[in-house]
Amino acid sequence: MTDSSSDDRVLVRTEGALGRLTLNRPEAINALDLGMIEQLTAALEAWKTDTDVQIVLLDGTGDRGFCAGGDVRALHAQIVAGEPERTAEFFRAEYALNALIAEYPKTVVALADGITMGGGIGLAGHAAIRIVTERSKLAMPETRIGFTPDVGGTWLLGRAPGRFGEYFGLTGDAMSGADAIYLGFADHFVPSERLDALREALAYRADPTGPSEIVLLFDETPDPSELPADRVWVDEAFAADTVVGIIERLQAQGIPDAAATADLLEGLAPTGLTVTLDAVREARASAGLRAALEGEYRRVLWFVTEHPDLVEGIRAQLVDKDRNPHWQPATLAELDADAGAGAREYVPAVPLF
């Protein structure tokens, strides 16, 4: 085994033919900061031409999760301090890493064990082989802080069956491992107790041209997802043109789960919901992941520079923790009709790619 990392927040080493990248910030459920993103990028770039590395494995330390997302507390501090350039630098580096993983010339295997949210989806969701376990809990929960899904999440959401992309994008609900496979966020289910054996097999037993065959030796069939049973009401309600229309259709369903979803949406940030609905539908029609990332980049920097809800949402949920955000505007009825278009058409000072 070799170790090439000088910063222990990401463990970079090789084991046999396997290049291992392990997020090592377990006290924060491996939340990403700019330094970690730069380490991951540097290792992947170096391994592109390293003939000793044939397969890359992404995983995380600790038993709570793979990656809880980006370091939103640091994001909050930067915005409040008036440092939009630093914030934009973080997102450019993160999205470039997401694209690098998706386009990588060698097979990337990701273990989305435990909590895998936001930025964690950006790492695991674009890998060639995406593995979940019975502990997996995947989500794009950005609307819960008045924000919008990014890291290529809209690309994945836009390709989920039916209107589940709109459902999970707007509600921020979590997916089980079985749900993630059904929705196209994951490929294989491996019990957590078998992950160490899988790592060893990938390092020393895998044919570099066919690591999927090794993974299949550990793959098991999870209990089926319950999502297909909800597809009729989800598809009907979330096909509406607007968030208001979605809520009205949910309320008309006469189904307890639909009514609860309507109540949830009515308590979330009107602007974040409207921008997210627009983003998922734009990504569904986009040419590829890079186009979706560009759409997300515009919207994210619009929130960073033009709108107060992101700072307010992080404050209420993670800083002061009063769980009482004051959204602007407070209701969908007060929201300008062109709110989604304003974020979509925002022109960042520095292009993404």
N, C-alpha and C positions, 0 to 999 in steps of 0.2 A: 504493500500500500504506500502511496506517496501523498504528501500533503503540500499543497501549493498556496494555502490561504494564510494571510497575515492578519485577518480580522475574523474573530471567531463567531461573528453573527451569521456568516455563511461558511459552512465546512466544505472545502473543495478538495477532493482527493480522487484517486483512481484505485479501483479494485479489479484486477484482471483486465478484461476488456471494457469494464464499466467506468464511466466518469460519473461520480456522485456529487450532487449539489444538495446539501442539506441545510435548510433554514434553521438557524440556531438561536432563536430568541424566544424560548418557550414561555418566559414570564409575560410576554405580550402576544401569546399564541402566534409567534413568528410573524408579526406585522412587519410590513416592508417599509424601509426608509431608503433614501437615495443611495446611500453607501452600499446597501445590500443589493439593490438593483444593479449598480455598477459592477459589483463583484460577480454576480451571476452572468452579466453580459460579457465581462472580460474572460471568464472561464469558457463560456460557450464559443466565443470567437477563437480562443486559443485551440480548442478541441476540434474545430472544423478541419484543420489540417494535421491533426495528431493521429497518426495511423494506429497507435496503441489504444485509442479510445474509439470503440465501435458503437456503443450504446450509452445514452445519458439517462440518469435517474434523478428525478426531483422528489425530495421528501422533506419532512420536517421533524425536529426533535420535540420531545414531550408527548404526553398522551392526550392532550386537549384538542390538537388539530394541526393540520398542515400549514394553514396561513389564514389569519383572520382578516386580512386585507391590508390596505395601506395605513400608515401611521397618521390617522386623521387628527389626533391631538397636535402633532407637529404642523399639519396643514392649517389647522385653526390658528395656531400661533403665527404662522407666516402671513396669513391673510390679515389678521388683526394688526400685525406690525407693519403692514403696507409693503409687503415684499412679493408682489405678483410674479416677478421674474423668477424667483426661486421656485415658486409653486409651478410655474409653467415648465421649468427645467425638470422637475420631478416627473410630471406627466409625460413629457416628451421621452424621457429615458425609460419610463415604465412601458409606454406603448411600443416603443422600438423593441424592447425586450419581448413583449407579447408577440410581435410580428416575427422576431428572430426564432422564437420557439416554434411557431406555426410553420415556418419555412425552413427549418433546420435540415441540413442534408443527411444527418444521422438520426436514427430513431430515438425520440425522447419519450421516456416512460415517466408518468407522474402518479404518485401515490396520494390521492386526496382523502387521507384517513382523518376522521374527525372533522372539526370545523374548517371549512374551506369557503371563504366568502370574499366578495369584492376582488381585491388584488390577487387573492389566492386562486380565484377562478381564472384570472388573466394568465397565471402560470400553468395551472393544471388543465384548464379547459381547452387549450390550444395544442397540447402535446399529442403526439401520434398515438400513444397508448395511454388511456386515462383509467385509472383503477380506483374504485371506491370499496368501502368496507361496511360492516354493520354499524360502525360508529360515525360514518360520514354524515355531515350536515352541510349541504351546499346552499348558497344563497347569493343573490345580488340585492342587498338590503338598503341600497342608497336612498330610496324614497323615504326611509324612516328618519333620515336626517335632512330632508328637504333637498335632496340631490338627485342625480340621475345615474343609471348604470353606465359603466365604462369598461376599460381594459378588454374590449372586444366582447363584453357581455351582451351587448345588443345584437351582435352577429349570431351568438349562440341562441339567444332568446328568439330571434326572428326565424330560426329554423326549427324551433320546437313544434310538436304536433299541434294542429289546430290553432287556438288562440291562447295556449298556455304561455306563450312568450309574453303577451300582454299581461296575463294574470300574474306571473311571477315577477315581471319587471315592475308592475305597479304596486303590488302588495309587499314585495320583498320577502315573501314567505320562504321557508327553508324546504329543501328537497332531501329525502332520504337517499341512500345509495341506489335503491331500486328506482326511485323517482328520477334520479339523475341519468340513469341508463335509458329509461323510457323517453326522457326529454332530449336526449342527445348531448348531455353534458359529460357523460362517462361511457366507457366501453365494456369494462369487466368488473365483476364483483369478486373480491378475494377476502376471506375472513382475516381479521387483523392478526390473529395468532399465527398466520402463515406468511406474513409479510417478510420476516427475516429470512425464511427459507427461499422466498421468491427473490429477494435481493442477492442472496448467494448464488442462486441459479442463473440470474442474469449476468453476474460477474464472471462465473467460471464454467457455465454449461451452455450458455445461449449461443446459437449460430447468429453472428452479427446481421446476417441477411434475413433472419426470421425470428426475432425475439417474441413475436406474437405466439409462436408455438410453445415457448416456455411458459408464457403467461397463462395460456389455456390449460396447462397442467395444474394450475392452482385456482383457476376460475371455478366458481360455484354459482348455482342459480339462487338468487335471493328470493325471499318472499315477494310475491308480485306487488307492484305499485298499485295503490288505490286510485291513482289519478284517472285512469280510463273511465271509471264509474262516474266521474264528475265532468267529463268532457262535454256532454250535451249542454249543460247550463253555462259552463265556462265559455264554450264557443259562441253560444247565442248572445251572452251578455257582453263579452269582450270584443265582439265584432262591431260594436257601436262606434260611430265616428268620433265621439268626444268622451271625456271622462264623465261629464254630466250624464251623457247617454248611457254609458256603462253602468253607472250607479242606478239610474232609473230602471234599466233592464234587470239588474240584480234584485232590486226591491220588488219587482213584479213577478219574480220566479216562484215565490211561495215555498222556498227551500231554506231551511235554517242556515246552511253553510253559505248560501248566496246572500242572505240577509246580513250575516256576520261580516262577509267580505265588503258589502256596501258600507256598513258602519265603520270598518277599518279605513276604507278609502276616504270617507268623509272627515276623518281626523288627521289625515296626512296633508302635506303641503300642497296646495292647489297648483303652484307653479311647477314643482318637481314632478307631480303626476302628469301634467300636461306636456311638459318637455319630454318625459320618459315615453309616453305613448307615441309621440311624434318620432322619437329616436328609434324605437323598436321597429316601427313601420318603415322608416327610411332604411334601416339596416337590412330588413327583410328583402328589400328591392335592390340592395347595393351589389356591386360587382364582386366584392370579396372582403376579407377581413381588414385589409388596409383602408379601404373606403369607409368601412364602418368605424374604424379607429379615428379617422379624420373627422367624421361626423360627431363622434363623442368628444374629441378634443375641442372642437368649436363650442360645444355646449358646456363642457366642464369649465373652460376659461370664461365663458359668459357668466356662469355662477360665481366664479372667483372674483371677477372684476366688476360685474354689473348688477348683481342681485344679492340681497342680504340673507336669504333663507339658508344657505349652506352654513355660514358662520353661526346663525341662530340655532340651526338643528344640531350641530356639533356641541354648541354650548349647553343646550337643554339635555341632550342625551349623555354626553361624555365628560363635560367640564363641570358645570354646576350640578348636573344630574337632577334637576328639578322636574324633568319630564313634562315641561310646560312651555313648549316653543310658541313663539308669537310670529306666525307666518305673515308674510306681506305679499299679496293680500291674504286675509284670513279665510276666505271662502271662495269656492269656485264661481259663485255668482258675481263676485267682484273682479274676477280675473279678466284681463284684456283678451279679446278673441285671438289676437296674433301673438300670444305669449310663446307658443311653440316655435313660431316662425322667427321670432327675435333671437332665440338661442341658436336655431338652426343656421341662421345667416350671419352669425357673429364672425368677424374676421380677426383671428389672433395676430399679435404683433410678429410672432415668429412661426412659420409653418411647421407642421408636425414632421413631415418627411421631405 
